[in-house]
């Protein structure tokens, strides 16, 4: 029997203050990674792949230069490097806190390994990621700039990376940790939580984007991407949930669901 594989994303809005440029929430990152340590101690056979958003790091620079939509000139390439540098800063913070906690994290920067075409992954050798999982190491990916055959350069979100990785790695569960308890039908009032979304459900305008700067789409985009992932990997289940309080991430890792399930 194969060991369970979980893809976990720590959202950019969760681990940074998205209203302020390059502002990490280091205490919360430490709490979240501590709960990841606890889960690994209790269930050492489960394989984990960690992803994180860029939050107030990559998104501000990306919006300034329009990087997601393509890179065409000298200023655009300058912006491309600025987004890369900013996203990497946050990744280094996550890795550093993980080191303090003795978590075996190893980063696989998408910008160094992916070629895209029209914002779709065209080539990505994931053999090193597969070997890391076999070795009990936690691979880390994150939203990053990507060279693109049609657009020059672009940005791929963590959800888009998860979608591509799921084709080959076939995770059992995908957990998207953020600041909202669930997906809500009445955003931003957030009184009507949606507990289950079918992978084939049509998404109407009640799913809105993010209130803060998010160049790769808001909640509606995330739900749509995760529906596509579930259609491609039918045995996979996705949960979108809140992890701002102690114990919430650990509860989700253990399969005690409290947010919105997509399946």
N, C-alpha and C positions, 0 to 999 in steps of 0.2 A: 504493500500500500504506500503510495506517495505521501510525503510529508506535505501538510497544508502550506500553501503559499499565500501570503497577504501582501497586497500593495497598500501602503499607508501614505497619504499626503497630508502634510501640515500646511494648511492654507496660508497664503501671504497675509491675509487679513487677520489671521490668528497669531502669527509669530512676529508681526511688525505693526506699528501704528501707521496705517496707510495714509492718514491725513498729514503726516510729517515725513519729509524726505529722509530716507536712510535712518529709520528709527526702529531698532530691534527691541523686542520684548524678551530680554534675556532670561529673566526669572521664569517666565512662562515656558520658554524653550527648554530650560533646565527641568522644569516640572514634567513636561511632556516626555522628554527623553528618559527621565527617571522612571516614568510609568512604563516606558518601552523596556527598560532594564528589568523591571519587576515581572513583566509578562514573559520575557525571555527566561528568567530564572525559573518561573513556574511552568513554562511550556517550551523547553529548549529545542524540541524537534520541529517546531513551526518555523518556516523560512519567511523572512521579511525583506521587502524592498521598500526603501523610504524615498519619498519625493517631497519637495516643498516648493511653495510658490515664492515669488520675489517680492510681493507686497510693496512697501514703500521704497524698495531698492530699484529693481528693474523698471517698474511701471512708470515712475515719474520721468525717467530719462527717455524711455521708449515713447511716451506720449509727446514729449518735446520734439523728438526727431521723426515721429511717424514710422518707426522701424518695422512694426508689424506689417505695414502695407508695402514694404519693399525699400531697397537701398539703391539709389541711382547716381549719386554724385559724391564729391569729396566731403561735403558737410554730412551727408547721410552715412558715409562710412565712419566718419568721426563719431557720429552718434551711435553707430553699431558697436564700436569699441567701448564707448561710455556705458552702454547698457550691459555689455559683457562684464566690464569691470565692476559695475554696481551689483549685478546678480552674484558675481563670484564672492564679493565681500560678505553677503549674507550666508552663502554656502560655507565660507570659512568659519563664520560664527557658529553655525550648527555643528560643523565638524569639531571645532575646538571644545564646545560644551560636551559633545559626545565623548571626546578623548578624556575629559575630566571624570566622566562616569564609567570609563572602561567599556564603552560600547564599541564594537568593531565596525566602525563606519568607514567606507571607502567611496570617494566621489567619482562619478563617471560623467564629466561635463559634456552635455550634448553638443556644444559648439565644437568640440574636438573630434567628434566621431560621426556626426550625421551630415549627410547631404540631402537636401530636400528639393522638391519640384512643386511649385504652386502650393506651398505650405503643407505639403504631404511628405512624410519621410520616404525617401527613395532608397538610400542605402544606410545601414547601421549595423555594424558587426557587434552583436550582443554576446558573443562567446565569452568575453571576459566577465560580463555580468552574470552569466549562467554559472561560470566557474566559481565566482565569488559566493553565489548562493549555495553551491555544493560544499563550499569550504566553511560554511557557518558565518560568513561575513555578510554585513548588511550593505548592499549597494545603495548609493544615494544619487538620485537624478533631480533636476530642478528646471524650472522654466528658464530658457536661455535663448540667446541669439543663435541662428543657424544660417549657414550659407545655402542659398537657394538658386537652382539652375535657371529659373524664370524671373525671380524677383531680385536677384543679387544677394540679398539677405532678408531675413524675416525673424520672427520669434515663434517658438513653439511652447505652449503651456505644458504644465506637468500632466494635465489630463490627456493632452494629445500624445505625450510621450507614453503614458500608461496604455493608451489605446494600441499603439504600435507594439509595445512590449508584450501585451496580453496575447497577441496573435501567436507568439512562440512560447511564452512562459506559462500561459494559461493559469492565471491566479484563481484561487477559490473565492477570495473576497477582495474587494477594493474598498478602503475606508477613506473618506474625505472629511478631515477634521477642520472645522471652521469656527465661526463665532455665532452662527445661528443654530437653534435647536433642531431645525428641520428645514425642509423646503416649504414655503408658505404660499397659499393661494391668494393671500391679500397683502403681499409685500407693499409698503413697509410697515403696515399696521401689525402684521405678524400675529394674528389671532387664530388663523385657520391653517393648522399644520396639515400637510399631506403626508400620510404615513406610508403609502405605497404608490409607486409609479410603474406601470407596466412598460417593458422595454419597447413596445410598439405604440404606446400612447402618443397622440398628437399634442404638441405643446402650443397652447394659445397664448395670447398676450398677457395672461396673468403672471407669467414668469418674467420678471424684469432683470435688468442688468445690475451692476454694482453701483452703490451711491458714490463710492470713491473711484479714483483713477484705476481702471483695469483694462489694459489694452487687448487682453485676450478674451474678453467677454465676461459677463457676470454669471449669476446663478443659472439663467436659462441656458447659456452655452454649456456650462458644466453638466447640467442634467441631460442635454442632448448628446453630449460626447459620451456620457456614461451609458445612456440607452444604446448607443451604437456599439459600445464595448460589450454590453450584455447580449446584443444580437449576434455579435461575432463569437463570443465565448458563452454559450448558453448555460453552462453550469455555474457561471460566476454571479455573485450577488454584490451589489454596491450599497454602501450606507453613507448618507450625508448627515453629519451630526455636529453638535457643539462639543468643544473640548477646552473651554476656558476655565473650568473649575476642576479641582483635584478629583481624580477618580473617573472622570468621564471618558478619557481616552482608554484607560485600562478596561473599563466596562465594555467599550466597543471592541477592543482586541479580543476579549473573552467571548464575544458573540452575544452580549446582553444588549440588544438593540434599543435605542431610544429616539432615533432620528427618522429620516425618510429612507425607505428601502427601494432600490430599483432592481428589478429582476424580470 
